[in-house]
Each structure stands twice: as structure tokens, then as C-alpha cells.
Amino acid sequence: MRLKAKLQNQVAKRLFSPKRRDAKRRKAEVARQSSGRPHQVEYFHEASDPYSHLMLRLLPEFTKRYDIDLKVHVVAPPPDWAAPDRARLETYSRFDAERLAGRIGIDFKDHGQQPDPAQIERANAAFLAALDTGIFLEKAPAISDALWSGQAIEIDEFASVQPRIEAASARRNELGHYLGATLFYEGEWYWGPDRLHHLEMRLRELGAARETKHPEVLFAPPEVPAGPSAVANTGIELHWYLSFRSPYTGIVADRVKALADAYGADLKLRFVLPMVMRGMQVPRMKGFYIMSDTVREAERQNIPFGNAVDPVGTPVERGYAILHEAIKRGAGFEFAQSFLKGVWADGLDAGTDRGLKTITERAGLAWSEMKPLIGSEDWKPVAEANRQEMFKYDIWGVPSFRVGDVAAWGQDRLWVIEDALKTQSELGE
């Protein structure tokens, strides 16, 4: 293993070890009890963020179920580095939030545009007024409903809310995040309805549940696949947009293959260059949260993860040169699965011949035939075509998936793809 890669591997194993995280949790709980502090959860609400809108529907029940002190902050949209293509992000977020709302059982309609800036300012003023009078959870849902439906927001004359928004945003940045709809509790972040269950389980382990009559969490991530298994080939195509440098892609390979197999779909691998190799920023704050969150998600699903050697740069290019050929030979999934597991769970350095040879051979490919491909650029036009195809379906990050015209971004959105596979299967009957 290269020296730099070895150091990165040792740092990653230490920083993102579940044992280290659990030790920090225990230390935080001892400090909390010693100081007599309540279980304080900080919530960061962003008016123009549809996921924040959904959170307002869940928070009242959340505070009923758990003995917590909820401290609310009203914040600004994410900084430019966190939203490099803001218009596309906003469009996708509204669409995705509507799908998620339907799955949870919350009413939310994407009207095809962001709320008016002047109305956002009025909404923020109304949120802060409700917060100051101690009735945020009671009033905020109606304020948000009015904002997102284009109705008038009733509020008297108000001074500029910008100083308070900026102060709250600075608090979010100080604690280490950049998005709205986020919760912070004793050193850890939880984003939106999709991660609320992680916080619920942590609070339950601490004995903070008010009662035990609610065995289910507010929103349990759907199990995928949930439908039929081992059906005959249906001719349906499941497109998987992936990057070897994506931690979330690193924990989804087996599940997306199981989903394809369950519905007799042909799994198409669409590899793309990682964001940072396309000139996009991934600051340390974002990278740290992504890795920490991936560790939790992997642990929940009993997926090995964390013994990582970041393959950014040359290792990715070496891997794609072989993946391009492996796909032609019908071994694309096997190689992708081996590479992802190798660099994210097995501590293999794909930047060395030794590491890449192990990855290649356990995928059933001959190293003597694959090694000469390293350095080839034949894969680059394919990666770019795949990226352009992603953009056509209004997605630009990985892992993403598509069945027909239905596309979804995120390892936690496979249920969207399963719904599409069900629909396609039924149409084909």
C-alpha cells in the first residue's frame, strides 16, 4: 500500500470507527448527566427547503414521544459550495420531497417552483415570532403550508430577520453542517425524515422515550426488495449510476443487484467520474458528515464498511479502465462489487497493482488480461455519456437509479425504483 493511502486508511478507520463513535456517545452522556442538562436536540429549519417542511409534520409527535428539549434555529439556504447547481437541486428536492411525503403519509405538493423570496422573508419572520412566544411547533406547520401553497402569510410589521438567520446559520456551521431539516444531538447530525430513526434509536437506548407503546419509529426506512424474487427475465432495465469514490455507492451494490434479480431486470452499470474529479467542491465538513452517515447506514443494514482507502484520482481511473472491459465481458457487476468492497471495506489500495489485482481476480477476471488496460482512456467517453444521461433525468449525484423515466438519487431511494419495477412488471403481464 502507498504511504499516503496507508495513512488515509489508518485515519479513516480511527475517525469513523463505530467503537469510537459509541465511546464518544457514552462520554457525552456522562457529561450531560453530570451537568444536569436535559436531552437537548437542536433543529435547523430552512423555510425554502421542502424537507424542512416535512420535518415540521414529524417534530410535534417526535417531541411527544421523547423526553427532549428541542431548540429550534431558523437558518439560511446552504452555501454555494454545498449547492453548486442550486436550481437543479431545488427542483429535484421538491420532487423528491413530494415522493417521500407520500411514502410517510404527509401532505406535500410540488407546485413546480420555489416560494417567492418576499414570502420566504415573511415566513421566517413568522417562524421567529412563533419561536419567541414558545409556540413554534403549533404554528410553524400552518406557516409553512401557506408558504409552499402561495397563500398570504399573516404577520404584522416586522424588522429585518437577517441578523438572526445569519447567527443561526453560523451556529449550524460551527457544529459542522450546511443543510436545513437537520437535527444535532450530542456530537452527531441527523438529516431529514430519512435519518430521524437513527436519533430515535439513540434516544431510546438512553432511556429518553416517554413511553413504550410506540414500538415503531416515526419513519422506518423501507426494506428493499420487498416484492417477488427470482422471477424470469422481464426485459426491464435497471440503470445504476455509480462512482467508485462514493461511500454511499460503496454500500448499495448488493442491494441494487438483489432488487434487479427480484424483478428479473437487466442491471445496467453507468459509471461516472466522482464529483471532485469533475471540478466540484466537497469540503471537509461535507465529507465528514457523509462518511459518518454511511457508517450508520452500513451498520443498520449489516454491511461491512469503514476499512477504507480513498480511491480518488488515479485509482478510480485504473478501476474504470477495467470496469469498461468487464462490462463488455458480462462481469461488470462482479468487478464493481469487488472494487467497491475492496476500497470501502477491505482496505485495498486500488492505486497499486497488488490491490487492483486482488480486486480483479476475485471478480473472476484474469489479471494478465486486465492489467494492460490500465492507462487506457477508452472509458472516458462512456463516463461522460453516462453523466449526460443522468442530467437528462434531473439527477447529477450518485448512487442514482433509473427504470424507464423514473429516476431517483440516493441509496435510501431504492424503494422508489422498486415501485417503478412493480409498475413495469404489472404492465408487462
Buried (B, 14 or more C-beta within 10 A) or exposed (E): BBEEBEEBBEEBBEBBBEEEBEEEBEEBBEEBEEEEEEBEBBBBBBBBBBBBBBBBBBBBEBBEBBEBEBEBBBBBBBEEEBBBEEEBBBBBBBBBBBBBBEBBEBEBEBEEEBBEEEBBBBBBBBBBBBBEEEEBBEBBBBBBBBBBEEEEBEBEEEEEBEEBBEEBBEBBEEBBBBBBBBBBBBEBBBBBBBBBBBBBEBBBEBEBBEEEEBEEBBBEBBEBBEBEEEEEEBEBBBBBBBBBBBBBBBBBBBBBBEBBBBBBBEBBBBBBBBBBBBEBEBEEBBEBBBBBBBBBBBBEBEBEBBBBBBBBEEBBBBBBBBBBBBBEEEBBBBBBBBBBBBBBBBBBBBBBBEBBBBBBEBBEBEBEEBBEBBEBEEBBEBBEEBBEBBEEBEBBBBBBBBBBEBBBBBBBBBBBBBBBBBBBBEEEE
